[in-house]
Amino acid sequence: MIELRTPAEIEAMKPAGRFVAETLATLREETKVGTNLLAIDRRAHELIRRAGAESCYIDYHPSFGARPFGKVICTSVNDAVLHGLPHDYTLRDGDLVSLDFAVSIDGWVADSAISFVVGTPRDEDLALIDTTQRALDAAIGTATVGNRIGDISAAIAQVARADGYSINTDFGGHGVGRIMHGDPHVPNDGKAGRGYPLRPGLVVALEPWFLQGTDELITDPDGWTLRSVDGSRGAHSEHTVAITEDGPIVLTDRSWLGVD
């Protein structure tokens, strides 16, 4: 069921959005060559406890997950792009890292993701990350009253295809509110003018993600981590966005922190 939020409820969602933004900025700053993925999860857990927030991931067990996630952040590296389950891996020079983080504060959820390279970057990795970020910007710019879900999806796809990437629509954006994943589904490809009309009070997580050489995924033996079938690398950018009469509000905006 699609739920619309009042202006007061959108205001109440802002602390969760700010915390998610601040946490991702902190983790990006602290994540270096030599950082272990389990240390990233421990640090995120520490920040959650300090803020009095609740993790949306630790007990999360949807139909596509083999078991409850058990960690508080998704850490996807190189050919892993989504739902990366933190494990005992130490980051190496040139690794492409995606962090996806969602919490609830006072019963309201915010969800966001970033991708970056530790150490010496490859040009093709920076280009991929840039494409996901520009696709997210295009999606946010289209998230206005009077448009439809298909307009957001088409805007994402236009950026991806112009840069030569194919698109997987199995996993994409989604409604956000009292729970992390709600209606509507917002695929990363679609037809402009189609789908649910965008109305004031709709809050969605928009999340372009692309792989360098394919749009097909395989699941790791851990039952969670999704990787490219051909070993090519992936990147993921996500914000929680509220649609209002005055335009979209990015609840997880990090720009004021000096972070993309």
C-alpha positions in Angstrom: 0.0 0.0 0.0 1.3 3.4 -0.9 1.2 5.9 1.9 1.4 9.7 1.7 3.0 11.7 4.5 1.9 15.0 6.0 4.3 17.9 6.1 4.6 17.3 9.8 5.5 13.6 9.2 8.1 14.6 6.6 9.6 17.0 9.2 9.7 14.1 11.7 11.7 12.0 9.1 14.5 14.6 8.9 16.5 13.4 12.0 16.8 9.9 10.5 17.9 11.4 7.2 20.5 13.6 8.8 21.9 10.7 10.9 22.1 8.4 7.9 23.9 11.2 5.9 26.3 11.9 8.8 27.1 8.2 9.3 27.9 7.6 5.7 30.1 10.7 5.6 31.9 9.4 8.7 32.3 5.9 7.3 33.6 7.2 4.0 36.2 9.3 5.7 37.3 6.5 7.9 37.3 3.7 5.3 40.8 3.3 3.9 43.1 0.7 2.4 43.6 -1.8 5.2 40.1 -1.3 6.7 38.2 -4.6 7.4 34.5 -4.8 6.4 33.7 -6.1 9.9 35.3 -3.0 11.4 33.0 -0.8 9.2 30.0 -2.7 10.5 31.2 -2.4 14.2 31.7 1.4 13.7 28.2 1.8 12.2 26.8 -0.2 15.1 28.6 2.1 17.6 27.1 5.2 15.9 23.6 3.7 15.9 23.8 3.0 19.6 25.2 6.4 20.4 22.3 8.1 18.5 19.6 5.9 20.0 18.7 4.7 16.5 17.5 1.3 15.3 19.1 -0.7 12.5 16.7 -1.6 9.6 19.1 -4.4 8.5 20.1 -6.5 11.5 16.8 -8.5 11.7 15.8 -8.0 8.1 14.7 -11.2 6.4 12.9 -10.7 3.1 12.0 -13.6 0.8 15.3 -13.2 -1.2 17.5 -13.3 1.9 18.8 -16.7 3.1 18.5 -15.7 6.7 18.2 -12.5 8.9 20.9 -10.1 7.7 22.6 -10.0 11.1 24.7 -6.8 10.4 23.8 -3.1 10.4 25.2 -2.0 7.0 25.7 -3.4 3.5 29.3 -3.5 2.4 29.7 -4.4 -1.3 33.1 -4.5 -2.8 34.2 -4.5 -6.5 32.0 -7.0 -8.4 29.5 -7.0 -5.5 27.0 -4.2 -5.9 24.0 -4.8 -3.6 23.3 -6.4 -0.2 27.0 -7.0 0.6 27.1 -8.9 3.9 30.1 -7.7 6.0 32.7 -10.4 6.4 36.4 -10.8 7.2 37.8 -9.0 4.2 40.5 -6.3 4.4 40.2 -3.6 1.7 43.0 -3.4 -0.8 44.4 -0.5 -2.9 41.9 0.3 -5.7 38.9 -1.5 -4.2 35.5 -0.1 -5.2 33.3 0.1 -2.1 29.5 0.6 -1.8 28.0 1.3 1.6 24.2 1.0 2.0 22.8 2.1 5.3 19.3 2.5 6.7 18.0 3.2 10.2 14.9 4.2 12.1 14.7 7.1 14.5 11.5 7.7 16.5 9.8 5.2 14.1 10.8 6.9 10.9 13.2 5.4 8.4 15.9 6.9 6.1 18.0 4.9 3.6 21.0 6.0 1.5 24.0 4.5 -0.3 27.4 5.7 -1.6 30.2 4.3 -3.7 33.8 5.3 -3.6 37.3 3.9 -4.3 39.9 3.4 -1.5 43.5 4.1 -2.6 44.4 4.5 -6.2 41.2 4.6 -8.4 40.7 3.2 -11.9 39.3 5.7 -14.4 36.5 3.2 -15.3 35.5 2.9 -11.7 35.3 6.7 -11.3 33.2 6.9 -14.5 30.8 4.3 -13.2 30.4 6.0 -9.9 29.8 9.3 -11.6 27.1 7.7 -13.8 25.2 6.5 -10.7 25.4 9.9 -9.1 24.3 11.7 -12.2 21.4 9.2 -12.6 20.4 9.9 -9.0 20.5 13.6 -9.6 18.3 13.2 -12.7 15.9 11.0 -10.7 15.6 13.6 -8.0 15.1 16.4 -10.5 12.2 14.4 -11.9 10.6 13.7 -8.5 8.1 16.5 -8.8 4.3 16.7 -8.3 2.5 15.9 -11.6 5.1 13.5 -12.9 4.9 9.7 -12.6 7.1 6.9 -11.3 7.9 6.1 -15.0 9.4 9.6 -15.4 11.8 8.9 -12.6 12.7 5.5 -14.0 13.1 6.9 -17.5 15.4 9.7 -16.3 17.7 7.1 -14.6 17.8 4.9 -17.6 18.6 7.8 -20.0 21.8 8.6 -18.1 22.8 4.9 -17.8 22.3 4.1 -21.5 24.0 7.3 -22.6 27.1 6.1 -20.8 26.9 2.6 -22.2 25.5 0.7 -19.2 22.7 -1.9 -19.2 20.1 -1.9 -16.6 18.7 -4.5 -14.2 15.2 -3.8 -12.9 14.9 -6.6 -10.3 16.1 -4.3 -7.6 15.5 -0.5 -7.5 14.0 2.3 -5.5 11.1 1.9 -3.1 8.8 3.7 -0.7 10.2 4.6 2.7 8.3 5.6 5.9 7.7 3.5 8.9 9.4 0.5 7.2 12.5 0.4 5.0 11.0 -1.2 1.9 7.5 -0.2 1.0 5.4 0.7 -2.0 5.9 1.9 -4.7 8.7 0.0 -6.4 10.8 2.5 -8.5 12.7 0.5 -11.1 15.8 2.0 -12.7 14.2 1.8 -16.2 10.7 2.6 -17.4 8.6 4.7 -19.7 8.0 8.3 -19.1 4.4 9.2 -18.3 3.5 5.8 -17.0 3.0 4.5 -13.5 1.8 5.9 -10.1 1.4 9.7 -10.1 3.8 11.6 -7.9 1.8 13.3 -5.2 2.8 15.6 -2.2 3.8 13.4 0.7 5.2 10.5 -1.2 8.6 9.5 0.2 10.8 7.2 -1.8 14.4 5.9 -1.8 15.8 6.4 -5.3 18.8 4.1 -6.0 20.5 3.8 -9.4 23.0 1.0 -9.5 24.9 -0.3 -12.5 27.5 -2.9 -13.4 30.3 -2.2 -15.9 29.8 -5.2 -18.1 26.4 -6.8 -17.5 23.0 -6.4 -15.9 22.9 -9.9 -14.5 23.5 -10.9 -10.9 24.4 -14.0 -8.9 24.0 -14.5 -5.2 27.0 -15.4 -3.0 26.9 -18.5 -0.8 26.3 -16.2 2.1 22.7 -15.9 0.7 22.8 -12.1 0.5 25.6 -10.5 -1.5 24.7 -9.9 -5.1 27.6 -9.9 -7.6 27.9 -9.4 -11.4 27.9 -12.7 -13.3 31.0 -11.6 -15.3 33.1 -10.3 -12.5 32.7 -6.6 -13.6 32.5 -4.0 -11.0 29.4 -2.2 -9.7 28.4 1.1 -8.1 25.3 2.3 -6.2 24.0 5.7 -5.2 20.9 6.3 -3.2 18.9 9.0 -1.4 15.7 9.2 0.5 13.5 11.9 -1.2 10.3 13.5 -0.1 8.0 14.8 -2.8 6.3 18.1 -1.9 4.4 20.9 -3.5 7.6 23.0 -3.3 9.8 20.3 -5.0 11.8 17.3 -3.8 13.5 17.3 -0.4 16.5 15.1 -0.2 16.3 13.9 3.4 19.7 12.1 3.3 21.5 15.0 1.6 25.2 15.0 2.4 26.3 18.1 0.5 26.2 20.2 3.7 28.8 17.8 5.1 31.1 18.4 2.1 30.4 14.9 0.8 28.9 13.9 -2.5 
